[in-house]
């Protein structure tokens, strides 16, 4: 593998594995609102949010971190304006105080906030417009949670992303995709760990901390605590329990940050915590553990690439596939068995629906990981589902593209119907 490509993949890891406080969709709204206030240059008299249905879907059911238990687009946006620091990116709400929470509650009652659904836009789409007197400032985020596509003040464009085609849509990056399963495994074997250890150490530290928090306290439906209380001696259960517990805490408003993967904290938990639990159980060396985390993180990015940002396809599935692949890698399974782990998992649970970020995400993580561990066990016995078994193809890369097509294109109508059901209930 050429050094240039290694550098490209390391840069990809640093761009994807970033800390985030709470569920990334309400945080993205808070970030957009905080940035709009920053551009305006003063405390606004009103904040308006226009966003896609998928953003609303993923904000509806989760607590906004550091909000004192508030939910919804309004809570995220107003708290971002009142107490957010846009310079902190996805940790925008980390400096919120009790006074900020009280001010947010007051402003929400006073009509300080409005929200509109924006149709026919990218799945991840937010426009925050702050107004004070005759002055306005607008910030548009598209496709990635902190990717600002456009900023305006008093009708004048201050910034526009080069590929931002118009006021409605931004196309995903069209650069050639270089990740492959074989390439990822080769990279993990030879990568200079000194270049990635600081990044992976942050992932280990942050994601393990919130996992412990979820096990120690009763967040959400307590999926992680339930699993751990039943079969604590089984590493497969512990791995599921600790990953699920991190999601219990995140969806329940815990203020601890996580290192995300593919724009998602739940996926960041799923690709890291189970790998660490198996590494501990098997007494895997520190070096091999780091290399397995490279496999898990890059494999998740690779699998999610073909699905895209925010869809009806649950990202826990692709993240669990990646964790299973890394566990097979730690077991010295080799390329063929890693491929079979992915195939076995996708053949089993490919297509679990995403109906928003909420407490039950923890259960979906646990279920997806259960399938991944079965996939791993099957692969280590050289058992797998053949090409032609449903959407499984003869080639691993074609299989990954097929599941991506199902999530991106095939489940569009499913996504719309989920959104229609949820919009009947949603309080913005």
N, C-alpha and C positions, 0 to 999 in steps of 0.2 A: 504494500500500500504506500502510495506516494505521500511525502510529508505535507504537501499542499492540501490533500484531501483530509489528512489527519487534523490539520489546523482548522479546516472548514467544519469538521464534526465537533471539535472541541468548542469552537465559537458557537455552534448550534446549541450545544449543551448549556453554555453560559447564557444564551439568550432565552432558553426555555425553562431552565431550573432557577427560578427566582422566588424570593420570599413573598408571601401574600398573607394578609390578615383576614381571616374569615373566607366565606364563599366568594369566589372571584367575580361573579356578576354584580351583586350589590356593591362590592368594592370598586368595580369599574365605574358604576354610576357615581359613587362618592368621589372617585378620582376626577371624573369629567366635571362634576359640579364644583369641586375645589379648584380645578384648573380654570373654569369659567370665571369664578370669583377673582382668581389671580390675574387673569387677563383684563377683567373689568377694572381692577385697581381699587375697589372699595366694596363694602358690604352691600350686596344687592337688596333690592326691595322685593324681588320675586325671582324664583328659579323655575324654569320650565324644562321638562325632560321629554324628548321624543325618542322612542326606542322600539326595537323589534320585538315580536311576540316571544322569541326565544329568551330574550333578556328578562321579560316579565315572568316567563315560566320559571326561570331559575332564581328569581328574587322572591317570589310569592311565599314560599314555605320555609325560608330560613331566617334566623335571627341575625340582624346586623351586628357585627362585633363592636364592643365598647359602646353600645347604644342603650344599655339598661333594659334590654329585652324587646326592643321595637323590631317590627318587620316592615317590608314593603319598599317600593321605589322611593316613596316620599321620605321615609326615615333615612334611607341611604343618601339621598340627594341633599336633604337639608342638613344632616349631620356633616356631610362633606363640606358644605358651604360654611357652616358655623365653626366647626372644629377641625376640619381636615387640613392636611399639609400636602399639597400636590407634588412637592419635590420628593416625597417619599414613595411615589408610585403606588404599588399594590399594598403598601403599608400606610396608606394615606390617613387612616383613622387611629393610628397607634398613639397619638398624643391627645386624644379626646379626654376631656375632664367631665366631672359631674355638672359643672356649670354649663358646658356645651350641651349636655343631654337635656337639661332643663330648658335651655333656650330653643333647642330643636323641638321639644314637645310643645312649647308655646307657639312657635312659628307654624307648626303643622296645623294648629287649631285656628290660626289667623288667616289661612289661605295664602301663605307665602309660597306654596308649591303647586304646580300643575303637571300633569303627565298625559301624553297622547301616544297611542299605538301608531307606529309608522309601518305601513305595509309595503310589500314589494322592495325590500332592501336586504342587505346581507343579514345572515342569521345573528351575527354579533354587531349590533348597530346602536349607537347612543349619540344623541345630540343634547347637550346641556346649554341652555341660554339663560344668562344672568342679566337682570335689568335693574337699573337705578336711575330714576329720573328719565332723561332723554338718552341715556347711554345704555348700550347693550354689548354683551360679549358672548360669543358662541364657540363651543368646542365640540368637534365631531370625532367619535372613536369608531373604528370599523375593523372587523376581523380578528384583532387581538386586543386584549383588555386594556392595554396602555398605548396602543398605536393611534396617535392623533393624526387624523387624515386632513383636518382643516381647523383653523382658528381665525375668527373674525372679531373685529371691534368696531362698533358703530357702522356696520355694513362694509368695512374695508377688510380684505383678506390680509392677515398677518403671516399666515403660513398655509401651504397646501402640499400634501404628499404627492410626489410625482405621478404615482399610478392612480391617484384619486380621479376617476374619470368624470364624475358628475356628482350632484348633490344627493344622489340616491344610493349609488352602489360603488363598491370598490372590489376589483377583481383580486382573487388570491394570487400569490406569487407564482409566476410561470417558469421560473428557473428550473433547469433539469434537476430531477430528484435523484440523489446519488446513493441514498441508504438502501442496503439490501440485507437480508438475514446473514448471508455469508460474509459480507463486508463488515457488518457489525461484530461478528464473532472474531474475525481477523483483527479488527481494530482493538477489541478488548484484550487480545493476547499480547499486542505489541505497544499499546499506548503508553506514553510517558506519564506515569501516574502523578508526578510532581506538578503537572499542569492542571490536573483535575481534582487532586485531593482537597484543596480548600473548598471547592464547590460541593464535593460529595460529603465532606465533613459537616457542612452546613445542613445538607439534606438529612444526614443521620441524626444530628443533634436536634434539629427543630421537629422533624417528623416523629422521632422517638419520644420527645417531650410531650407533644400533644396526644400521642397514643397513650402514654402513661396517665395523662390527665383524664382521658376518656374512660380508662379502666378504673381510676380512683374515685370518680364522681359520676353521679347519675344524670348524664346528658341524654336528651331525646328518648328513644325507646330502649336505650341501653343494650344494643345488639352485641357489642363487644363484651360487656360484662356478663351477658347471658351465656354466650359461647364459652367464656373462660370458666364460668362457674360449673359447667356441665362436664367438660372433658379437658381439664388443665394439663394432663400428662401427655397429650397428643400434640406434637409440633404442628401438625396441619391445622388443628383447631386453634392453637395459640397464635399462629401466623394470621389466620382469619380474624381472630378476636382482636388482636392489637391493631390491625389495619382498620377494622370496622369501628373500633373505639375512637380512633383518630377522627373518623368521619362523624361519629356520634357527637364529639366535642365541637368540631367545626360547624356542623349544621345547627348545633345548639347554642351558638353565639360565643364560644370560647375565644378569648382575646389573644391566644398564643398563635404565632405565625407558623406557616408550613412552607416547605419548598415545593412548588407546583411542578407539574409535567403536562405538556400539551394544553396549557391554560387552565388547568384544574388542580385544586388542592386534593380532592378525593383521588384523582389519578396519581398525584404525587405520593400520597400515602400508600396506594396500592402497589406501586412499582418498587417501593423501598422497604417498608416495614416487614413484609413477609420474607424478603430476601435476607434481611438481617436476622430474623428469627431462625430461619433454616441454617444460616451460617453459624450462629451460636450453637444450635443443636448438633451440628456436624463437626464442630471445632475447625471450621474453615479458616485459613490464614487471613490476616488483615489484607495482604496484597490480593489474594484471590477474591475476597469480598468486595474490594474496590472494583475489580475487573467485572465481577458479576453485576454490580450496580451500573456499570457502563452498559452492559448488555441490556439490562432491564430498562434503563432510561431511554436509550436509543431505540430499542425495539418498540417501546410504547409510542415514541414520536413517529416512527416508521409506519406502524399500524394505523395510527390516527390520521396521518397525512392524507390518506385517500378518502377519509370520511369528511374532514373539514371541521370547522368550528361550530359547535352547538347544533345538534340535530336530534332526531328521535332515537338515535342509536346510543345506548348507554356506554359511556367511556370507560366504565369499570371493567367491561369485557376486554377491551384492547389492553388496558393496563394490567389486568390479571394474566392475559396471554404473555405479556412481557415479563411479568414476575415468574411465571412458570418456566419460560425460556431461560431465565437467569438461574433458576434453581437447577434445571437440567444441565446448564453450563457448569455450575458448581459441582455437580455430580459426575463431571467429565463425560457427559453424554455424547458430545460431538455434534457436528452439523446436522446429520440426518435425524437424530433424536430431538434436537432443539426444534427442527422443522415439524416433527411429528407432535411435539407438545403443543405448538401453536395450532396445528391442524385439528388435533383432538379437542382443544378448547373451543375453537370457533365452530366446529361441527356440533358441539353440545349446546352452547349458550349464546351463539352469535344471533343478535337480534333482540336482546332484552331492551325494552323501551326506556327512554329517558322521559319522565314526566315531571321534570323540574328538580331543582336542588331542595332537599328536605331530609327529614330524619330517616326515611326508608332507604336513602342512598347507602347507608351503612350495611343494610341487609343485602343490597345488590352487590356490594363489594364482597361480602362474605360468600354469597352464592357463586359469583364469578370466580373467586379464588378457589372454591371447592372444585369447580370444573377444571381449573388450571392444574390443581394438584393431581386430580384424576388423570388429566392429560399427560402430566409428567410421569406418573407411575406406569401408565400404558406404554409410553414411549421408551422407558427404560427396559421394558419387556419386549421391545420391538413390535409393539402393536399400535396400529393407527388406522384411521378411516381412509379409504382409497379415493383417488380422483374419481369424480362422478357420483360420490356420496353427497347428494344435495348440491350445494354450491362449491364444494371442495374440488379443486383442480389438481391436475397431475403435478404442477409446479408450485412451490411455496409462494413465489412472488405473484403468480396469477391468482392464487387463493386469497392473498392479502388484498389484491386489487378488486377481486370479486366481492369480498365483504365490505370493502370501501364503497363500491358501487351501490350495494344494498343500503348502506347507511346514508349515503349522500343523495342518491336518486330514488331508490326504491321505497324509502321510508318518508319521502316528502309529504305524501298524503296522510300518513300516520301522524306526522308531526303537526300538520294542520288540524287534524281532528283532536289531538291532545290539547293543542292550544285553544280550540273552540270550547272544549269542556272546561278548561281552567279559567278562561276569560269570563265565563259565566259566574265564577266564584271570586275572581281576583279583586282585591282592594288595593288600588295603586297608592 
